[in-house]
Amino acid sequence: PPLPPPPLPPPPLPPPPTPSPPTPSLPLLWGSARMSSGHSNNFANQFMAKAADGNSRTFGKSKGKKTSPWFSAKASSTPISAVTVTPDTKNKASKVKKYLKGFEIWVGATAGDKAVKCGGPFAWSVIKRGPVTAQCAAAPTHSYVTVVLPGRKKTLGFGEIELH
């Protein structure tokens, strides 16, 4: 008797599902940027334009040698679940270290308000590896993010800031 025909191959598997895109960062509202004393609102907005343009080589930097300089910006919506700060990639590591070593991320109700600490002080060993993300889950109603570099005679500078 003839042999039965070989079994048919199984149908091809469907392609894997397309992964969901990452949660986009929230834009910071232009005109809502503020900085520590000695910085005009115009200066703060210029800092923001550089620190929220998607290019870590166009970094924002405070005026030099201030006591605990800070940068604040209002998020377009809340809650803020996390904040990512990217060191600038234009300067030498020694300058980047000077601009960020020991920085902290806070959220609050107004510019400069440090109501809830999201993270920091961040060690150079963490900063030099790239973007630093701090979770801010304990701050569901706060709309201002503040990055501060505690200490005397400090200059705050970073490449990018993103809200998640």
C-alpha positions as CSV (number, residue, x, y, z in Angstrom):
1,P,0.0,0.0,0.0
2,P,1.2,3.5,-0.7
3,L,2.5,5.6,2.2
4,P,0.3,8.4,3.5
5,P,1.3,11.9,2.5
6,P,3.7,13.6,4.9
7,P,2.0,16.0,7.4
8,L,1.7,19.6,6.3
9,P,4.1,22.0,8.0
10,P,2.5,24.1,10.8
11,P,1.3,27.5,9.7
12,P,3.8,30.3,10.2
13,L,3.7,32.1,13.6
14,P,2.3,35.6,13.5
15,P,4.9,38.3,14.1
16,P,5.6,39.4,17.6
17,P,3.5,42.3,18.8
18,T,5.1,45.7,18.3
19,P,6.4,47.0,21.7
20,S,4.7,50.0,23.1
21,P,6.7,53.2,22.7
22,P,8.3,54.5,25.8
23,T,6.3,56.9,27.9
24,P,7.1,60.3,26.3
25,S,8.6,62.9,28.5
26,L,6.4,65.8,29.3
27,P,7.3,69.2,27.8
28,L,8.1,71.9,30.3
29,L,6.0,75.0,29.9
30,W,8.0,77.7,28.3
31,G,8.0,80.9,30.4
32,S,7.6,78.9,33.6
33,A,11.4,78.4,34.2
34,R,13.0,80.1,37.2
35,M,16.4,80.0,38.8
36,S,18.0,80.9,42.1
37,S,18.9,84.5,43.0
38,G,21.1,86.4,40.6
39,H,19.4,84.9,37.5
40,S,16.8,86.7,35.5
41,N,13.7,85.0,34.1
42,N,15.1,85.5,30.7
43,F,18.3,83.8,31.7
44,A,16.2,80.9,33.2
45,N,14.3,80.6,29.9
46,Q,17.5,80.5,27.9
47,F,18.8,77.7,30.3
48,M,15.5,75.8,29.7
49,A,15.7,76.2,25.9
50,K,19.1,74.4,26.0
51,A,18.2,71.8,28.6
52,A,15.0,70.7,26.9
53,D,16.0,70.6,23.3
54,G,16.9,66.9,23.0
55,N,20.6,67.7,22.6
56,S,22.9,67.2,25.6
57,R,25.7,69.1,23.9
58,T,23.6,72.4,24.2
59,F,23.7,72.5,27.9
60,G,22.3,75.0,30.4
61,K,24.6,76.4,33.0
62,S,24.0,78.8,35.9
63,K,26.1,81.8,36.6
64,G,29.3,80.8,38.4
65,K,30.1,80.5,42.1
66,K,26.7,80.8,43.6
67,T,25.5,79.2,46.9
68,S,23.3,76.2,46.1
69,P,22.2,77.3,42.6
70,W,18.9,75.8,41.4
71,F,16.8,75.5,38.3
72,S,13.0,75.0,38.4
73,A,10.4,74.5,35.7
74,K,6.7,73.8,35.7
75,A,5.5,70.6,34.1
76,S,2.6,70.9,31.7
77,S,0.7,68.2,33.6
78,T,0.9,66.1,36.7
79,P,1.6,63.7,38.2
80,I,5.4,63.6,37.6
81,S,6.5,60.0,38.2
82,A,10.2,60.5,37.4
83,V,12.7,63.1,36.3
84,T,15.8,62.3,34.2
85,V,18.8,64.7,34.1
86,T,21.4,64.1,31.5
87,P,24.9,65.5,32.0
88,D,26.2,67.7,29.3
89,T,28.2,65.9,26.6
90,K,30.2,68.8,25.3
91,N,32.5,69.5,28.2
92,K,35.3,67.5,29.6
93,A,34.4,65.1,32.4
94,S,36.1,67.3,35.0
95,K,33.8,70.2,34.2
96,V,30.7,68.0,34.1
97,K,31.7,66.7,37.5
98,K,32.0,70.2,38.9
99,Y,28.6,71.2,37.5
100,L,26.7,68.1,38.8
101,K,28.4,66.2,41.5
102,G,26.1,66.0,44.5
103,F,23.0,67.4,42.7
104,E,19.5,66.8,44.0
105,I,16.1,66.6,42.3
106,W,13.0,67.9,44.1
107,V,9.4,68.6,43.3
108,G,7.1,71.2,44.8
109,A,4.2,73.6,44.4
110,T,6.2,76.6,43.3
111,A,9.6,77.4,41.6
112,G,12.4,76.5,44.0
113,D,10.1,74.7,46.4
114,K,11.7,71.6,47.8
115,A,8.6,69.8,49.2
116,V,9.4,66.2,48.1
117,K,12.9,64.9,47.4
118,C,13.0,62.6,44.4
119,G,16.7,61.8,44.6
120,G,20.2,62.8,45.4
121,P,22.7,63.8,46.3
122,F,24.0,61.9,43.3
123,A,27.6,60.6,43.4
124,W,30.0,61.2,40.5
125,S,30.1,57.4,39.9
126,V,26.4,57.5,39.1
127,I,26.4,60.7,37.1
128,K,29.3,59.8,34.8
129,R,27.5,56.7,33.5
130,G,25.0,58.8,31.8
131,P,21.4,60.0,32.4
132,V,20.3,59.9,36.0
133,T,16.6,59.1,36.7
134,A,14.9,59.7,40.0
135,Q,11.5,58.4,40.8
136,C,9.0,61.0,42.1
137,A,6.0,58.8,42.9
138,A,5.5,60.4,46.3
139,A,4.7,63.7,44.7
140,P,1.4,63.3,42.7
141,T,0.2,66.9,43.0
142,H,3.4,68.9,42.7
143,S,4.0,70.5,39.3
144,Y,7.4,72.2,39.7
145,V,10.7,70.3,39.3
146,T,13.8,71.7,40.9
147,V,17.4,70.6,40.3
148,V,19.7,72.0,43.0
149,L,23.5,71.8,43.5
150,P,24.0,72.3,47.3
151,G,27.0,74.0,48.6
152,R,29.0,77.3,48.3
153,K,30.6,78.6,45.2
154,K,28.8,76.2,42.8
155,T,27.9,76.3,39.2
156,L,24.9,74.1,38.1
157,G,24.9,72.8,34.6
158,F,23.4,69.9,32.7
159,G,22.6,68.8,29.2
160,E,18.9,67.7,29.4
161,I,16.0,67.4,31.7
162,E,13.0,65.2,31.0
163,L,9.9,64.5,32.9
164,H,8.1,61.2,32.9
